[in-house]
Amino acid sequence: MANLQDKICIIGGGPAGISAAMYLQKKGYENYTIYEKLNKVGGKSYSPRIAVNGDERSYETGAIMGAVTYHAVHEVEEFGGVTHADGPNMRRMYRDSSGKEIFPFEPKKDFSIGKLIGLLKLKSQMKKLVKIMETKYKGYDCYGHRGVAQGKYSGLSKQLDNALELIEGENPNLKDLALPFDEFCKLNGVEEVMRIWLGPYTSFGYGYFDEIPAGYVMKYLDTTTAIEFINMRLWTWKEGTQSIYVAANKKLLHPAVLNTEVVKVERPAEGTEGKIKVTVRTEDVEHTEEFDKLIVTTPLDYFANYADAREEEKELFSKIIHEKYVDFIATFDKDQGPTISGYIFDNMVPERLGHAMVYYHRWEDLEANCPSVVYALRNHQGSEDAPYDYTIDTMMKDMKACGFPVKERLYEQETYYCPHVSPKDYADGWYDKLEAMQGKQNTYYGGEIISFGDMEDTCAASKDLVMRFF
Ligand SMILES: Cc1cc2nc3c(=O)[nH]c(=O)nc-3n(C[C@H](O)[C@H](O)[C@H](O)COP(=O)(O)OP(=O)(O)OC[C@H]3O[C@@H](n4cnc5c(N)ncnc54)[C@H](O)[C@@H]3O)c2cc1C
């Protein structure tokens, strides 16, 4: 039952936490607090400014882009008064593993009959996929995964005509979404489309198609979003994706409390009344506040590190897997950098773990003098992780092979990326177990695991939580 006087604690000031506060505030809640352990909001939307020859601009170390299907992010940008209308254009080219430019989707360039036939097949399978997703898999494109393992759908709609309305229904075929994406494609005779999905999926750090349930792939890259990616009709933000959350945070009645890490959560025993005690640490000083409700937007597999997690929470959250995505901003000697972003498809397979898969050139007018971000994955289920140092070294060599020897690395990082569960746990109803736990001990789970590890799905997950439980 909604009680607008409830005192609510939101853990984490990333897209999920900031949007949760925004949706609560829009609903009339005025008594919420966001704790953020870092000195900034935005989480993995982090857009530092870098000066090149005295010209300072935003660059991206985390989230970069959105699309027309970014309904929840759009609500956050409108709330903050930010627009995606003047962001830099996305542009790309393709290279093979030796760094040579290739033209996989242009039949006239490097013409061969095999390539032409492959492209025709791809086109017809793409059409087929769009059709079956609308018919056989009707209901696949709402946010979140609750019910899917039972052949049901229930969540906010992502479709353009009824975006962000709660929809639900039954469709037994949806159980197929638990299959690894490569098996799902084989089952439906659309294997060729993986060539398209690979770029915005695997190279963006979301994992390989033999390990990731199709539910994640198709909910993030629903056919509308995928087509926007193909046609490069993408949203970017002039001051970076972080500016969305910085601006929204400023409009909140209670902006996030920065440099404040939640270090302990003590909840009244299940079924009993009482306050939730949240202990935070700011500059080595700890203090405890009492709340009525808790919204957790930080990684659930780390929840037990600071909270009094129940056995069922520990057990369920221990199944979460996350990707190890490495990136750095590369600088180059004068006129020696790329002039356009590049995809290296050959490196988007588990056998090439630790290799650069994509690099992002942000500012077209800076030509070969634009610092560029280079990305690689170093884990795959069933393979040994590529060691971190090896990964950095390999990414450097790959850039050199492309003709862009890196001068310096800025903001080098490995992120906790794209939490998800295995095809088996997905089929076993992991999401329905999580749904059954929502609200127990006045605790609500949000963030990336709920739907997908991107800005839109995390903000939509916050909307879904606030609409249904507050
Ligand atoms: C390299 C990269 C590229 C990406 N590209 C895109 C893209 O192009 N488009 C897109 O939509 N998405 C992209 N993403 C994904 C997107 O950034 C994330 O999915 C999104 O930021 C997740 O939001 P969140 O709030 O759930 O988690 P996070 O962004 O991880 O935020 C969680 C916050 O919680 C804080 N926190 C953690 N523990 C505590 C604690 N104990 N107490 C207090 N605070 C705590 C953290 O400091 C952090 O600020 C990208 C991410 C990366 C790293």
The ligand as an SDF file (V2000), in Angstrom:
LIG
                    3D

 53 58  0  0  0  0  0  0  0  0999 V2000
   32.2640    0.5840  -21.2040 C   0  0  0  0  0  0  0  0  0  0  0  0
   30.7750    0.6730  -21.0430 C   0  0  0  0  0  0  0  0  0  0  0  0
   29.9750    0.9770  -22.1390 C   0  0  0  0  0  0  0  0  0  0  0  0
   28.5890    1.0800  -22.0020 C   0  0  0  0  0  0  0  0  0  0  0  0
   27.8370    1.4660  -23.0700 N   0  0  0  0  0  0  0  0  0  0  0  0
   26.5140    1.6780  -22.9100 C   0  0  0  0  0  0  0  0  0  0  0  0
   25.7590    2.2920  -23.9370 C   0  0  0  0  0  0  0  0  0  0  0  0
   26.2970    2.7050  -24.9730 O   0  0  0  0  0  0  0  0  0  0  0  0
   24.4230    2.4510  -23.7350 N   0  0  0  0  0  0  0  0  0  0  0  0
   23.8140    2.0710  -22.5740 C   0  0  0  0  0  0  0  0  0  0  0  0
   22.5980    2.2650  -22.4600 O   0  0  0  0  0  0  0  0  0  0  0  0
   24.5120    1.5290  -21.5730 N   0  0  0  0  0  0  0  0  0  0  0  0
   25.8470    1.3330  -21.6970 C   0  0  0  0  0  0  0  0  0  0  0  0
   26.5890    0.8470  -20.6580 N   0  0  0  0  0  0  0  0  0  0  0  0
   25.8940    0.2830  -19.4890 C   0  0  0  0  0  0  0  0  0  0  0  0
   25.3650    1.3030  -18.5000 C   0  0  0  0  0  0  0  0  0  0  0  0
   26.3660    2.2360  -18.1750 O   0  0  0  0  0  0  0  0  0  0  0  0
   24.9390    0.5660  -17.2420 C   0  0  0  0  0  0  0  0  0  0  0  0
   24.0610   -0.4690  -17.5560 O   0  0  0  0  0  0  0  0  0  0  0  0
   24.2450    1.5010  -16.2490 C   0  0  0  0  0  0  0  0  0  0  0  0
   25.1550    2.4960  -15.8150 O   0  0  0  0  0  0  0  0  0  0  0  0
   23.7710    0.7010  -15.0390 C   0  0  0  0  0  0  0  0  0  0  0  0
   23.1870    1.5770  -14.1080 O   0  0  0  0  0  0  0  0  0  0  0  0
   23.0310    1.1260  -12.5780 P   0  0  0  0  0  0  0  0  0  0  0  0
   22.6010    2.3150  -11.8260 O   0  0  0  0  0  0  0  0  0  0  0  0
   22.2150   -0.1070  -12.5080 O   0  0  0  0  0  0  0  0  0  0  0  0
   24.5130    0.6670  -12.1270 O   0  0  0  0  0  0  0  0  0  0  0  0
   25.8540    1.5100  -12.0630 P   0  0  0  0  0  0  0  0  0  0  0  0
   25.9600    2.4340  -13.1980 O   0  0  0  0  0  0  0  0  0  0  0  0
   26.9300    0.5000  -11.8830 O   0  0  0  0  0  0  0  0  0  0  0  0
   25.6940    2.3610  -10.7310 O   0  0  0  0  0  0  0  0  0  0  0  0
   25.7580    1.7900   -9.4550 C   0  0  0  0  0  0  0  0  0  0  0  0
   26.2230    2.8640   -8.4690 C   0  0  0  0  0  0  0  0  0  0  0  0
   26.2030    2.3160   -7.1550 O   0  0  0  0  0  0  0  0  0  0  0  0
   27.3300    2.8180   -6.4440 C   0  0  0  0  0  0  0  0  0  0  0  0
   27.5840    1.9030   -5.3160 N   0  0  0  0  0  0  0  0  0  0  0  0
   28.0270    0.6230   -5.3770 C   0  0  0  0  0  0  0  0  0  0  0  0
   28.1120    0.0880   -4.1320 N   0  0  0  0  0  0  0  0  0  0  0  0
   27.6840    1.0610   -3.2770 C   0  0  0  0  0  0  0  0  0  0  0  0
   27.5170    1.1170   -1.8570 C   0  0  0  0  0  0  0  0  0  0  0  0
   27.7820    0.0700   -1.0570 N   0  0  0  0  0  0  0  0  0  0  0  0
   27.0670    2.2750   -1.3040 N   0  0  0  0  0  0  0  0  0  0  0  0
   26.7600    3.3530   -2.0920 C   0  0  0  0  0  0  0  0  0  0  0  0
   26.9050    3.3390   -3.4410 N   0  0  0  0  0  0  0  0  0  0  0  0
   27.3550    2.2140   -4.0250 C   0  0  0  0  0  0  0  0  0  0  0  0
   28.4110    2.8320   -7.4990 C   0  0  0  0  0  0  0  0  0  0  0  0
   29.4910    3.6940   -7.1360 O   0  0  0  0  0  0  0  0  0  0  0  0
   27.6450    3.3340   -8.7180 C   0  0  0  0  0  0  0  0  0  0  0  0
   27.6770    4.7350   -8.8200 O   0  0  0  0  0  0  0  0  0  0  0  0
   27.9900    0.8030  -20.7500 C   0  0  0  0  0  0  0  0  0  0  0  0
   28.7910    0.5290  -19.6390 C   0  0  0  0  0  0  0  0  0  0  0  0
   30.1790    0.4780  -19.7770 C   0  0  0  0  0  0  0  0  0  0  0  0
   31.0190    0.2010  -18.5760 C   0  0  0  0  0  0  0  0  0  0  0  0
  1  2  1  0
  2  3  1  0
  2 52  2  0
  3  4  2  0
  4  5  1  0
  4 50  1  0
  5  6  2  0
  6  7  1  0
  6 13  1  0
  7  8  2  0
  7  9  1  0
  9 10  1  0
 10 11  2  0
 10 12  1  0
 12 13  2  0
 13 14  1  0
 14 15  1  0
 14 50  1  0
 15 16  1  0
 16 17  1  0
 16 18  1  0
 18 19  1  0
 18 20  1  0
 20 21  1  0
 20 22  1  0
 22 23  1  0
 23 24  1  0
 24 25  2  0
 24 26  1  0
 24 27  1  0
 27 28  1  0
 28 29  2  0
 28 30  1  0
 28 31  1  0
 31 32  1  0
 32 33  1  0
 33 34  1  0
 33 48  1  0
 34 35  1  0
 35 36  1  0
 35 46  1  0
 36 37  1  0
 36 45  1  0
 37 38  2  0
 38 39  1  0
 39 40  1  0
 39 45  2  0
 40 41  1  0
 40 42  2  0
 42 43  1  0
 43 44  2  0
 44 45  1  0
 46 47  1  0
 46 48  1  0
 48 49  1  0
 50 51  2  0
 51 52  1  0
 52 53  1  0
M  END
$$$$
